[in-house]
Amino acid sequence: MSRRNNNKRLHTVNSNIKNTKNMKQENKQNQNAEKQAVEQSEDQKLIKRAYELSPEWKISQIAKKRFLNLPTDFQNSKGKEICVKEALKSHRDLIPDTTRYWIWLIDETEKLTRVWDFEETCKAANLDPKNVAQHLILEGKMVCNAIRMEGLKAYGSKVRMFVEPLFEDEFHIFGGVKMEAAHE
């Protein structure tokens, strides 16, 4: 009997060891799965934050989509201007005060023209740097960021399309209000 009891005990000990090993492996797998899930959710938060756009960029994006849906005959500077104004009218929830958008556009234009090779490249192609910058802003935030990082060469030869100004002047943009008054 003692031999039988010893075998039972040995069998019980062995099965307990196996169970313990299996539990440890399961715990490790669960911990790894939880760790991966946390990392993925953190990555998703970062991705979401990285692509979250300001209201001004959203308006520009909406205007660009409208512009691309226009018939080819209307895809010009005047067509872009109309698309921006329509986007501002229909999305007052994003930017209730349209002056804010125009000030932002002027600031972004000036930021782009200060990129290291921007003015030289534009002048070499007989283009006005402000005109080119206005059009590029409507191309999107990723395009503007690429230009800030790599210079105007990041956009390539398509820059030659941007001859006409997108908006005539600041006085016209603000509906007859001088720029100094708009900034105050």
C-alpha positions as CSV (number, residue, x, y, z in Angstrom):
1,M,0.0,0.0,0.0
2,S,2.7,2.4,0.8
3,R,4.1,1.9,-2.7
4,R,0.6,2.7,-4.1
5,N,0.4,5.8,-1.9
6,N,3.8,7.0,-2.9
7,N,2.8,6.6,-6.6
8,K,-0.3,8.6,-6.0
9,R,1.6,11.3,-4.2
10,L,4.2,11.3,-6.9
11,H,1.5,11.5,-9.6
12,T,-0.2,14.3,-7.6
13,V,3.1,16.3,-7.2
14,N,3.9,15.8,-11.0
15,S,0.4,17.0,-12.0
16,N,0.7,20.0,-9.6
17,I,4.0,20.9,-11.1
18,K,2.5,20.6,-14.7
19,N,-0.4,22.7,-13.6
20,T,1.9,25.3,-12.0
21,K,3.9,25.5,-15.2
22,N,0.8,25.8,-17.4
23,M,-0.6,28.5,-15.1
24,K,2.8,30.4,-15.3
25,Q,2.7,30.1,-19.1
26,E,-0.9,31.3,-19.2
27,N,-0.1,34.2,-16.9
28,K,2.9,35.1,-19.1
29,Q,0.7,35.0,-22.2
30,N,-2.0,37.0,-20.6
31,Q,0.5,39.6,-19.4
32,N,2.0,39.8,-22.9
33,A,-1.4,40.1,-24.4
34,E,-2.4,42.9,-21.9
35,K,0.9,44.7,-22.6
36,Q,0.3,44.5,-26.3
37,A,-3.2,45.8,-25.9
38,V,-2.0,48.7,-23.8
39,E,0.7,49.5,-26.3
40,Q,-1.8,49.4,-29.2
41,S,-4.2,51.7,-27.5
42,E,-1.4,54.1,-26.7
43,D,-0.3,54.0,-30.4
44,Q,-3.9,54.6,-31.5
45,K,-4.1,57.6,-29.2
46,L,-0.8,58.9,-30.6
47,I,-2.1,58.4,-34.2
48,K,-5.3,60.1,-33.4
49,R,-3.5,63.0,-31.8
50,A,-1.0,63.2,-34.7
51,Y,-3.8,63.5,-37.3
52,E,-6.2,65.7,-35.3
53,L,-6.6,68.9,-37.3
54,S,-7.3,72.4,-36.0
55,P,-10.5,74.0,-37.2
56,E,-8.6,76.1,-39.7
57,W,-7.0,73.1,-41.3
58,K,-10.4,71.3,-41.4
59,I,-11.9,74.2,-43.3
60,S,-9.0,74.1,-45.7
61,Q,-9.5,70.4,-46.1
62,I,-13.2,70.8,-46.8
63,A,-12.5,73.6,-49.3
64,K,-10.0,71.4,-51.1
65,K,-12.5,68.5,-51.4
66,R,-15.1,70.9,-52.8
67,F,-12.6,72.4,-55.2
68,L,-11.6,68.9,-56.5
69,N,-15.3,68.2,-57.2
70,L,-15.7,71.3,-59.3
71,P,-15.8,70.9,-63.1
72,T,-12.4,71.4,-64.6
73,D,-13.4,74.7,-66.1
74,F,-13.9,76.2,-62.6
75,Q,-10.8,74.8,-61.1
76,N,-8.9,78.0,-60.8
77,S,-8.0,80.6,-58.2
78,K,-11.4,82.1,-58.2
79,G,-12.9,78.6,-57.7
80,K,-10.7,78.0,-54.7
81,E,-11.7,81.3,-53.2
82,I,-15.4,80.4,-53.6
83,C,-14.8,77.0,-52.1
84,V,-13.1,78.4,-49.0
85,K,-15.9,81.0,-48.5
86,E,-18.6,78.3,-48.9
87,A,-16.8,76.0,-46.4
88,L,-16.6,78.9,-43.9
89,K,-20.3,79.6,-44.4
90,S,-21.5,76.0,-44.1
91,H,-19.2,75.1,-41.1
92,R,-19.8,78.0,-38.7
93,D,-19.6,75.3,-36.0
94,L,-15.9,75.0,-36.6
95,I,-15.1,78.7,-37.0
96,P,-17.9,81.0,-36.0
97,D,-15.8,84.1,-36.7
98,T,-14.5,84.0,-40.3
99,T,-11.9,86.7,-39.6
100,R,-10.1,84.1,-37.4
101,Y,-9.6,81.9,-40.5
102,W,-8.3,84.7,-42.7
103,I,-5.8,85.8,-40.0
104,W,-4.7,82.2,-39.7
105,L,-4.3,81.9,-43.5
106,I,-2.1,85.0,-43.6
107,D,0.0,83.8,-40.7
108,E,0.4,80.3,-42.3
109,T,1.3,82.1,-45.6
110,E,4.1,84.1,-43.9
111,K,5.4,81.0,-42.1
112,L,5.7,79.1,-45.4
113,T,7.4,82.0,-47.2
114,R,10.1,81.9,-44.5
115,V,11.1,78.3,-45.3
116,W,14.8,78.4,-46.3
117,D,14.5,78.0,-50.1
118,F,10.9,79.1,-50.7
119,E,11.4,82.7,-52.0
120,E,14.4,81.8,-54.1
121,T,12.6,78.9,-55.7
122,C,9.5,80.9,-56.4
123,K,11.4,83.9,-57.8
124,A,13.5,81.6,-60.0
125,A,10.2,80.3,-61.5
126,N,8.8,83.9,-61.8
127,L,6.2,83.2,-59.1
128,D,5.0,85.4,-56.2
129,P,5.9,83.5,-53.0
130,K,2.7,84.7,-51.2
131,N,0.5,83.3,-54.1
132,V,2.3,80.0,-54.0
133,A,2.0,79.7,-50.2
134,Q,-1.7,80.5,-50.2
135,H,-2.3,77.7,-52.7
136,L,-0.1,75.2,-50.9
137,I,-2.0,75.8,-47.6
138,L,-5.1,74.6,-49.4
139,E,-3.2,71.5,-50.5
140,G,-3.1,70.4,-46.8
141,K,-1.2,70.2,-43.6
142,M,1.0,67.3,-44.7
143,V,2.1,69.1,-47.8
144,C,3.0,72.2,-45.7
145,N,4.9,70.2,-43.2
146,A,6.8,68.4,-45.9
147,I,7.8,71.8,-47.4
148,R,8.8,73.1,-43.9
149,M,11.1,70.0,-43.6
150,E,12.5,69.7,-47.1
151,G,11.9,73.0,-48.7
152,L,9.7,73.8,-51.7
153,K,11.4,71.1,-53.8
154,A,9.2,68.6,-51.8
155,Y,6.2,69.7,-53.8
156,G,7.9,69.5,-57.2
157,S,7.2,71.2,-60.5
158,K,3.4,71.5,-59.8
159,V,4.2,74.8,-58.1
160,R,4.1,76.5,-61.5
161,M,0.3,76.2,-61.5
162,F,0.1,78.8,-58.7
163,V,0.6,82.0,-60.7
164,E,-2.6,83.8,-59.7
165,P,-3.2,85.0,-56.1
166,L,-5.8,83.0,-54.2
167,F,-7.0,86.1,-52.5
168,E,-6.4,89.6,-54.0
169,D,-5.3,91.3,-50.8
170,E,-5.9,91.6,-47.1
171,F,-8.2,94.5,-47.6
172,H,-10.4,92.4,-49.9
173,I,-10.3,89.3,-47.6
174,F,-11.5,91.2,-44.5
175,G,-14.4,92.8,-46.4
176,G,-12.9,96.3,-46.3
177,V,-11.4,96.1,-42.8
178,K,-7.7,97.1,-42.6
179,M,-5.3,94.4,-41.5
180,E,-4.2,96.3,-38.4
181,A,-7.8,96.5,-37.2
182,A,-8.4,92.8,-37.8
183,H,-5.5,91.8,-35.6
184,E,-6.7,94.0,-32.7
